Amino acid sequence: AALGGGELTIEYGTWADDGSGPSFTANSSASQTQTISADATLNDLAAAFTSHDGNSAQVIEVGDGTFTLGLITDTGADNAITITDTGGGGATGPLAGFDISAAPSQTPRVPSKA
């Protein structure tokens, strides 16, 4: 199933929680922005993330007929990631479910990996 188009930006750094909620501090690594076409699938998104140095992504079958995206970056506390929907879709845009800029979370489930 198509995810819908937009733009996702990955930044690298550290997540911390001082008791008032999670916060992210970017490190000196350059952010990476990926443009996602309107007809992109979860497999296409995994390939897009994997195309950037230090990233690996894989589509994972959840077991209830849905799929999610597993992301791996280089190891180390300073290599945590945040993903922001920078394509202008906002909280209701097609890629908003992949935006973890407010707090790290599980990526959304989608009904098909194709």
C-alpha positions as CSV (number, residue, x, y, z in Angstrom):
1,A,0.0,0.0,0.0
2,A,1.2,3.5,-0.8
3,L,2.3,5.6,2.2
4,G,1.7,9.0,0.6
5,G,4.4,11.5,-0.3
6,G,6.4,13.9,1.7
7,E,9.8,14.5,3.2
8,L,11.4,12.9,6.3
9,T,14.6,14.2,8.0
10,I,16.8,12.1,10.2
11,E,19.0,13.7,12.8
12,Y,21.5,12.0,15.0
13,G,22.2,12.7,18.7
14,T,21.0,11.7,22.1
15,W,17.6,11.3,23.8
16,A,17.3,12.2,27.5
17,D,14.5,12.5,30.0
18,D,14.9,14.8,32.9
19,G,11.5,14.0,34.3
20,S,9.7,16.6,32.3
21,G,9.5,14.4,29.2
22,P,11.9,13.3,26.5
23,S,14.2,15.7,24.7
24,F,16.6,15.3,21.8
25,T,20.0,17.0,21.4
26,A,21.5,16.7,17.9
27,N,25.2,15.9,17.5
28,S,27.5,17.3,14.9
29,S,26.6,14.8,12.2
30,A,24.7,16.2,9.2
31,S,21.0,15.6,9.1
32,Q,19.7,13.5,6.2
33,T,16.5,14.4,4.3
34,Q,14.7,11.9,2.2
35,T,12.0,12.8,-0.3
36,I,9.3,10.1,-0.4
37,S,7.1,9.8,-3.5
38,A,3.3,9.7,-3.2
39,D,3.3,6.1,-4.4
40,A,6.1,4.9,-2.1
41,T,5.6,1.7,-0.1
42,L,7.1,0.6,3.2
43,N,9.8,-1.3,1.2
44,D,10.6,1.9,-0.6
45,L,10.9,3.7,2.7
46,A,13.2,1.0,4.0
47,A,15.4,1.3,0.9
48,A,15.6,5.1,1.2
49,F,16.7,4.9,4.9
50,T,19.3,2.2,4.1
51,S,20.7,4.3,1.3
52,H,22.2,6.8,3.9
53,D,25.5,5.9,5.6
54,G,25.1,4.3,9.0
55,N,21.5,3.4,8.6
56,S,19.8,0.1,8.0
57,A,16.0,-0.4,7.7
58,Q,14.0,-3.5,7.4
59,V,10.3,-4.2,7.0
60,I,9.0,-6.4,9.8
61,E,5.9,-8.4,9.8
62,V,4.0,-7.8,13.0
63,G,2.0,-11.0,12.7
64,D,-1.5,-9.6,12.6
65,G,-1.5,-8.9,8.8
66,T,0.4,-5.6,9.3
67,F,4.0,-4.5,8.9
68,T,6.2,-2.0,10.6
69,L,9.7,-0.5,9.9
70,G,12.7,-1.4,12.0
71,L,15.5,1.1,11.9
72,I,19.1,0.6,13.0
73,T,21.9,3.2,13.1
74,D,25.5,3.1,14.1
75,T,25.9,2.0,17.8
76,G,26.6,4.5,20.6
77,A,24.6,6.8,22.7
78,D,25.4,9.7,20.4
79,N,23.8,7.9,17.4
80,A,20.2,7.9,18.5
81,I,17.9,9.3,15.9
82,T,14.9,11.5,15.6
83,I,12.8,11.5,12.4
84,T,10.8,14.6,11.5
85,D,8.1,15.0,8.9
86,T,9.6,18.1,7.1
87,G,7.4,17.8,4.0
88,G,4.8,20.2,5.3
89,G,2.2,17.6,6.0
90,G,2.1,18.3,9.7
91,A,0.3,16.1,12.3
92,T,-2.2,14.9,9.7
93,G,0.2,14.5,6.7
94,P,0.7,11.0,5.1
95,L,4.1,10.5,6.8
96,A,3.1,12.0,10.2
97,G,3.1,8.6,11.8
98,F,6.8,8.2,11.1
99,D,7.6,11.5,12.9
100,I,9.3,10.8,16.2
101,S,10.6,14.3,16.8
102,A,8.6,14.7,20.1
103,A,9.6,11.3,21.6
104,P,11.1,8.0,20.4
105,S,8.3,5.6,19.5
106,Q,7.4,2.6,17.4
107,T,6.8,3.3,13.7
108,P,3.2,2.9,12.5
109,R,1.8,-0.4,11.3
110,V,0.7,-0.6,7.7
111,P,-1.5,-3.3,6.0
112,S,1.0,-4.2,3.3
113,K,4.7,-4.2,2.8
114,A,4.6,-4.0,-1.0
